[in-house]
Amino acid sequence: MKRFAAMLLLATLSLALLSACNTMEGLGKDVKKLGQKVEDKASD
């Protein structure tokens, strides 16, 4: 039973970390777009 609980905890943590990577990737894209808009405004 302890082994099952440990495996379940490990799987849950793995899923959380993988979804966090996708979230950070999306955040990076948003920041990149924002930076591009700031550069465009500065060059005008």
mmCIF file of the N, C-alpha and C atoms, coordinates in Angstrom:
data_MODEL
# 
_entry.id   MODEL 
# 
loop_
_atom_site.group_PDB 
_atom_site.id 
_atom_site.type_symbol 
_atom_site.label_atom_id 
_atom_site.label_alt_id 
_atom_site.label_comp_id 
_atom_site.label_asym_id 
_atom_site.label_entity_id 
_atom_site.label_seq_id 
_atom_site.pdbx_PDB_ins_code 
_atom_site.Cartn_x 
_atom_site.Cartn_y 
_atom_site.Cartn_z 
_atom_site.occupancy 
_atom_site.B_iso_or_equiv 
_atom_site.pdbx_formal_charge 
_atom_site.auth_seq_id 
_atom_site.auth_comp_id 
_atom_site.auth_asym_id 
_atom_site.auth_atom_id 
_atom_site.pdbx_PDB_model_num 
ATOM 1   N N  . MET A 1 1  ? 0.821  -1.190 0.000   1.00 0.00 ? 1  MET A N  1 
ATOM 2   C CA . MET A 1 1  ? 0.000  0.000  0.000   1.00 0.00 ? 1  MET A CA 1 
ATOM 3   C C  . MET A 1 1  ? 0.869  1.261  0.000   1.00 0.00 ? 1  MET A C  1 
ATOM 4   N N  . LYS A 1 2  ? 1.963  1.228  0.759   1.00 0.00 ? 2  LYS A N  1 
ATOM 5   C CA . LYS A 1 2  ? 2.850  2.394  0.797   1.00 0.00 ? 2  LYS A CA 1 
ATOM 6   C C  . LYS A 1 2  ? 3.486  2.641  -0.565  1.00 0.00 ? 2  LYS A C  1 
ATOM 7   N N  . ARG A 1 3  ? 3.810  1.549  -1.240  1.00 0.00 ? 3  ARG A N  1 
ATOM 8   C CA . ARG A 1 3  ? 4.430  1.682  -2.567  1.00 0.00 ? 3  ARG A CA 1 
ATOM 9   C C  . ARG A 1 3  ? 3.447  2.315  -3.549  1.00 0.00 ? 3  ARG A C  1 
ATOM 10  N N  . PHE A 1 4  ? 2.183  1.901  -3.485  1.00 0.00 ? 4  PHE A N  1 
ATOM 11  C CA . PHE A 1 4  ? 1.155  2.467  -4.352  1.00 0.00 ? 4  PHE A CA 1 
ATOM 12  C C  . PHE A 1 4  ? 0.983  3.960  -4.079  1.00 0.00 ? 4  PHE A C  1 
ATOM 13  N N  . ALA A 1 5  ? 0.965  4.343  -2.816  1.00 0.00 ? 5  ALA A N  1 
ATOM 14  C CA . ALA A 1 5  ? 0.815  5.753  -2.450  1.00 0.00 ? 5  ALA A CA 1 
ATOM 15  C C  . ALA A 1 5  ? 2.014  6.560  -2.939  1.00 0.00 ? 5  ALA A C  1 
ATOM 16  N N  . ALA A 1 6  ? 3.202  5.995  -2.828  1.00 0.00 ? 6  ALA A N  1 
ATOM 17  C CA . ALA A 1 6  ? 4.402  6.690  -3.294  1.00 0.00 ? 6  ALA A CA 1 
ATOM 18  C C  . ALA A 1 6  ? 4.378  6.865  -4.810  1.00 0.00 ? 6  ALA A C  1 
ATOM 19  N N  . MET A 1 7  ? 3.948  5.840  -5.531  1.00 0.00 ? 7  MET A N  1 
ATOM 20  C CA . MET A 1 7  ? 3.863  5.925  -6.992  1.00 0.00 ? 7  MET A CA 1 
ATOM 21  C C  . MET A 1 7  ? 2.800  6.943  -7.413  1.00 0.00 ? 7  MET A C  1 
ATOM 22  N N  . LEU A 1 8  ? 1.696  6.970  -6.704  1.00 0.00 ? 8  LEU A N  1 
ATOM 23  C CA . LEU A 1 8  ? 0.636  7.928  -6.998  1.00 0.00 ? 8  LEU A CA 1 
ATOM 24  C C  . LEU A 1 8  ? 1.121  9.355  -6.753  1.00 0.00 ? 8  LEU A C  1 
ATOM 25  N N  . LEU A 1 9  ? 1.837  9.567  -5.679  1.00 0.00 ? 9  LEU A N  1 
ATOM 26  C CA . LEU A 1 9  ? 2.393  10.888 -5.371  1.00 0.00 ? 9  LEU A CA 1 
ATOM 27  C C  . LEU A 1 9  ? 3.401  11.301 -6.434  1.00 0.00 ? 9  LEU A C  1 
ATOM 28  N N  . LEU A 1 10 ? 4.245  10.383 -6.835  1.00 0.00 ? 10 LEU A N  1 
ATOM 29  C CA . LEU A 1 10 ? 5.239  10.664 -7.878  1.00 0.00 ? 10 LEU A CA 1 
ATOM 30  C C  . LEU A 1 10 ? 4.566  11.014 -9.200  1.00 0.00 ? 10 LEU A C  1 
ATOM 31  N N  . ALA A 1 11 ? 3.539  10.292 -9.563  1.00 0.00 ? 11 ALA A N  1 
ATOM 32  C CA . ALA A 1 11 ? 2.813  10.575 -10.808 1.00 0.00 ? 11 ALA A CA 1 
ATOM 33  C C  . ALA A 1 11 ? 2.140  11.940 -10.743 1.00 0.00 ? 11 ALA A C  1 
ATOM 34  N N  . THR A 1 12 ? 1.567  12.268 -9.609  1.00 0.00 ? 12 THR A N  1 
ATOM 35  C CA . THR A 1 12 ? 0.901  13.568 -9.449  1.00 0.00 ? 12 THR A CA 1 
ATOM 36  C C  . THR A 1 12 ? 1.905  14.705 -9.551  1.00 0.00 ? 12 THR A C  1 
ATOM 37  N N  . LEU A 1 13 ? 3.038  14.556 -8.902  1.00 0.00 ? 13 LEU A N  1 
ATOM 38  C CA . LEU A 1 13 ? 4.069  15.598 -8.967  1.00 0.00 ? 13 LEU A CA 1 
ATOM 39  C C  . LEU A 1 13 ? 4.623  15.740 -10.381 1.00 0.00 ? 13 LEU A C  1 
ATOM 40  N N  . SER A 1 14 ? 4.792  14.640 -11.064 1.00 0.00 ? 14 SER A N  1 
ATOM 41  C CA . SER A 1 14 ? 5.285  14.683 -12.445 1.00 0.00 ? 14 SER A CA 1 
ATOM 42  C C  . SER A 1 14 ? 4.313  15.432 -13.345 1.00 0.00 ? 14 SER A C  1 
ATOM 43  N N  . LEU A 1 15 ? 3.039  15.150 -13.195 1.00 0.00 ? 15 LEU A N  1 
ATOM 44  C CA . LEU A 1 15 ? 2.029  15.855 -13.986 1.00 0.00 ? 15 LEU A CA 1 
ATOM 45  C C  . LEU A 1 15 ? 2.035  17.347 -13.683 1.00 0.00 ? 15 LEU A C  1 
ATOM 46  N N  . ALA A 1 16 ? 2.173  17.696 -12.428 1.00 0.00 ? 16 ALA A N  1 
ATOM 47  C CA . ALA A 1 16 ? 2.191  19.108 -12.044 1.00 0.00 ? 16 ALA A CA 1 
ATOM 48  C C  . ALA A 1 16 ? 3.402  19.813 -12.655 1.00 0.00 ? 16 ALA A C  1 
ATOM 49  N N  . LEU A 1 17 ? 4.550  19.166 -12.629 1.00 0.00 ? 17 LEU A N  1 
ATOM 50  C CA . LEU A 1 17 ? 5.754  19.778 -13.197 1.00 0.00 ? 17 LEU A CA 1 
ATOM 51  C C  . LEU A 1 17 ? 5.653  19.921 -14.702 1.00 0.00 ? 17 LEU A C  1 
ATOM 52  N N  . LEU A 1 18 ? 5.097  18.926 -15.373 1.00 0.00 ? 18 LEU A N  1 
ATOM 53  C CA . LEU A 1 18 ? 4.965  19.003 -16.825 1.00 0.00 ? 18 LEU A CA 1 
ATOM 54  C C  . LEU A 1 18 ? 3.987  20.093 -17.239 1.00 0.00 ? 18 LEU A C  1 
ATOM 55  N N  . SER A 1 19 ? 2.909  20.239 -16.509 1.00 0.00 ? 19 SER A N  1 
ATOM 56  C CA . SER A 1 19 ? 1.950  21.290 -16.852 1.00 0.00 ? 19 SER A CA 1 
ATOM 57  C C  . SER A 1 19 ? 2.535  22.657 -16.540 1.00 0.00 ? 19 SER A C  1 
ATOM 58  N N  . ALA A 1 20 ? 3.377  22.745 -15.520 1.00 0.00 ? 20 ALA A N  1 
ATOM 59  C CA . ALA A 1 20 ? 4.023  24.014 -15.200 1.00 0.00 ? 20 ALA A CA 1 
ATOM 60  C C  . ALA A 1 20 ? 4.977  24.418 -16.319 1.00 0.00 ? 20 ALA A C  1 
ATOM 61  N N  . CYS A 1 21 ? 5.634  23.453 -16.946 1.00 0.00 ? 21 CYS A N  1 
ATOM 62  C CA . CYS A 1 21 ? 6.533  23.769 -18.060 1.00 0.00 ? 21 CYS A CA 1 
ATOM 63  C C  . CYS A 1 21 ? 5.750  24.379 -19.213 1.00 0.00 ? 21 CYS A C  1 
ATOM 64  N N  . ASN A 1 22 ? 4.603  23.819 -19.508 1.00 0.00 ? 22 ASN A N  1 
ATOM 65  C CA . ASN A 1 22 ? 3.775  24.369 -20.581 1.00 0.00 ? 22 ASN A CA 1 
ATOM 66  C C  . ASN A 1 22 ? 3.309  25.770 -20.230 1.00 0.00 ? 22 ASN A C  1 
ATOM 67  N N  . THR A 1 23 ? 2.970  25.991 -18.975 1.00 0.00 ? 23 THR A N  1 
ATOM 68  C CA . THR A 1 23 ? 2.521  27.308 -18.541 1.00 0.00 ? 23 THR A CA 1 
ATOM 69  C C  . THR A 1 23 ? 3.654  28.312 -18.668 1.00 0.00 ? 23 THR A C  1 
ATOM 70  N N  . MET A 1 24 ? 4.853  27.942 -18.272 1.00 0.00 ? 24 MET A N  1 
ATOM 71  C CA . MET A 1 24 ? 5.993  28.850 -18.367 1.00 0.00 ? 24 MET A CA 1 
ATOM 72  C C  . MET A 1 24 ? 6.336  29.131 -19.826 1.00 0.00 ? 24 MET A C  1 
ATOM 73  N N  . GLU A 1 25 ? 6.164  28.148 -20.690 1.00 0.00 ? 25 GLU A N  1 
ATOM 74  C CA . GLU A 1 25 ? 6.426  28.359 -22.111 1.00 0.00 ? 25 GLU A CA 1 
ATOM 75  C C  . GLU A 1 25 ? 5.454  29.395 -22.669 1.00 0.00 ? 25 GLU A C  1 
ATOM 76  N N  . GLY A 1 26 ? 4.195  29.280 -22.299 1.00 0.00 ? 26 GLY A N  1 
ATOM 77  C CA . GLY A 1 26 ? 3.186  30.243 -22.735 1.00 0.00 ? 26 GLY A CA 1 
ATOM 78  C C  . GLY A 1 26 ? 3.469  31.636 -22.199 1.00 0.00 ? 26 GLY A C  1 
ATOM 79  N N  . LEU A 1 27 ? 3.903  31.688 -20.952 1.00 0.00 ? 27 LEU A N  1 
ATOM 80  C CA . LEU A 1 27 ? 4.248  32.978 -20.345 1.00 0.00 ? 27 LEU A CA 1 
ATOM 81  C C  . LEU A 1 27 ? 5.422  33.607 -21.077 1.00 0.00 ? 27 LEU A C  1 
ATOM 82  N N  . GLY A 1 28 ? 6.395  32.808 -21.440 1.00 0.00 ? 28 GLY A N  1 
ATOM 83  C CA . GLY A 1 28 ? 7.551  33.308 -22.186 1.00 0.00 ? 28 GLY A CA 1 
ATOM 84  C C  . GLY A 1 28 ? 7.147  33.885 -23.529 1.00 0.00 ? 28 GLY A C  1 
ATOM 85  N N  . LYS A 1 29 ? 6.206  33.235 -24.196 1.00 0.00 ? 29 LYS A N  1 
ATOM 86  C CA . LYS A 1 29 ? 5.725  33.743 -25.489 1.00 0.00 ? 29 LYS A CA 1 
ATOM 87  C C  . LYS A 1 29 ? 5.000  35.073 -25.304 1.00 0.00 ? 29 LYS A C  1 
ATOM 88  N N  . ASP A 1 30 ? 4.202  35.181 -24.236 1.00 0.00 ? 30 ASP A N  1 
ATOM 89  C CA . ASP A 1 30 ? 3.490  36.430 -23.969 1.00 0.00 ? 30 ASP A CA 1 
ATOM 90  C C  . ASP A 1 30 ? 4.459  37.568 -23.684 1.00 0.00 ? 30 ASP A C  1 
ATOM 91  N N  . VAL A 1 31 ? 5.484  37.288 -22.907 1.00 0.00 ? 31 VAL A N  1 
ATOM 92  C CA . VAL A 1 31 ? 6.477  38.309 -22.581 1.00 0.00 ? 31 VAL A CA 1 
ATOM 93  C C  . VAL A 1 31 ? 7.233  38.724 -23.840 1.00 0.00 ? 31 VAL A C  1 
ATOM 94  N N  . LYS A 1 32 ? 7.510  37.778 -24.702 1.00 0.00 ? 32 LYS A N  1 
ATOM 95  C CA . LYS A 1 32 ? 8.198  38.085 -25.953 1.00 0.00 ? 32 LYS A CA 1 
ATOM 96  C C  . LYS A 1 32 ? 7.352  39.014 -26.821 1.00 0.00 ? 32 LYS A C  1 
ATOM 97  N N  . LYS A 1 33 ? 6.053  38.729 -26.921 1.00 0.00 ? 33 LYS A N  1 
ATOM 98  C CA . LYS A 1 33 ? 5.146  39.590 -27.696 1.00 0.00 ? 33 LYS A CA 1 
ATOM 99  C C  . LYS A 1 33 ? 5.094  40.995 -27.102 1.00 0.00 ? 33 LYS A C  1 
ATOM 100 N N  . LEU A 1 34 ? 5.026  41.065 -25.783 1.00 0.00 ? 34 LEU A N  1 
ATOM 101 C CA . LEU A 1 34 ? 4.982  42.366 -25.109 1.00 0.00 ? 34 LEU A CA 1 
ATOM 102 C C  . LEU A 1 34 ? 6.258  43.149 -25.388 1.00 0.00 ? 34 LEU A C  1 
ATOM 103 N N  . GLY A 1 35 ? 7.398  42.487 -25.325 1.00 0.00 ? 35 GLY A N  1 
ATOM 104 C CA . GLY A 1 35 ? 8.677  43.130 -25.621 1.00 0.00 ? 35 GLY A CA 1 
ATOM 105 C C  . GLY A 1 35 ? 8.729  43.636 -27.052 1.00 0.00 ? 35 GLY A C  1 
ATOM 106 N N  . GLN A 1 36 ? 8.177  42.872 -27.971 1.00 0.00 ? 36 GLN A N  1 
ATOM 107 C CA . GLN A 1 36 ? 8.152  43.296 -29.379 1.00 0.00 ? 36 GLN A CA 1 
ATOM 108 C C  . GLN A 1 36 ? 7.306  44.547 -29.544 1.00 0.00 ? 36 GLN A C  1 
ATOM 109 N N  . LYS A 1 37 ? 6.166  44.602 -28.857 1.00 0.00 ? 37 LYS A N  1 
ATOM 110 C CA . LYS A 1 37 ? 5.306  45.779 -28.943 1.00 0.00 ? 37 LYS A CA 1 
ATOM 111 C C  . LYS A 1 37 ? 6.001  47.009 -28.359 1.00 0.00 ? 37 LYS A C  1 
ATOM 112 N N  . VAL A 1 38 ? 6.735  46.824 -27.271 1.00 0.00 ? 38 VAL A N  1 
ATOM 113 C CA . VAL A 1 38 ? 7.467  47.944 -26.660 1.00 0.00 ? 38 VAL A CA 1 
ATOM 114 C C  . VAL A 1 38 ? 8.543  48.437 -27.624 1.00 0.00 ? 38 VAL A C  1 
ATOM 115 N N  . GLU A 1 39 ? 9.243  47.516 -28.273 1.00 0.00 ? 39 GLU A N  1 
ATOM 116 C CA . GLU A 1 39 ? 10.262 47.903 -29.257 1.00 0.00 ? 39 GLU A CA 1 
ATOM 117 C C  . GLU A 1 39 ? 9.642  48.662 -30.418 1.00 0.00 ? 39 GLU A C  1 
ATOM 118 N N  . ASP A 1 40 ? 8.486  48.196 -30.895 1.00 0.00 ? 40 ASP A N  1 
ATOM 119 C CA . ASP A 1 40 ? 7.811  48.869 -31.997 1.00 0.00 ? 40 ASP A CA 1 
ATOM 120 C C  . ASP A 1 40 ? 7.408  50.285 -31.624 1.00 0.00 ? 40 ASP A C  1 
ATOM 121 N N  . LYS A 1 41 ? 6.892  50.468 -30.422 1.00 0.00 ? 41 LYS A N  1 
ATOM 122 C CA . LYS A 1 41 ? 6.498  51.806 -29.952 1.00 0.00 ? 41 LYS A CA 1 
ATOM 123 C C  . LYS A 1 41 ? 7.711  52.710 -29.798 1.00 0.00 ? 41 LYS A C  1 
ATOM 124 N N  . ALA A 1 42 ? 8.818  52.141 -29.312 1.00 0.00 ? 42 ALA A N  1 
ATOM 125 C CA . ALA A 1 42 ? 10.030 52.932 -29.110 1.00 0.00 ? 42 ALA A CA 1 
ATOM 126 C C  . ALA A 1 42 ? 10.619 53.382 -30.442 1.00 0.00 ? 42 ALA A C  1 
ATOM 127 N N  . SER A 1 43 ? 10.480 52.573 -31.476 1.00 0.00 ? 43 SER A N  1 
ATOM 128 C CA . SER A 1 43 ? 11.048 52.943 -32.758 1.00 0.00 ? 43 SER A CA 1 
ATOM 129 C C  . SER A 1 43 ? 10.175 53.956 -33.513 1.00 0.00 ? 43 SER A C  1 
ATOM 130 N N  . ASP A 1 44 ? 8.896  54.119 -33.085 1.00 0.00 ? 44 ASP A N  1 
ATOM 131 C CA . ASP A 1 44 ? 8.006  55.097 -33.736 1.00 0.00 ? 44 ASP A CA 1 
ATOM 132 C C  . ASP A 1 44 ? 8.285  56.496 -33.332 1.00 0.00 ? 44 ASP A C  1 
# 
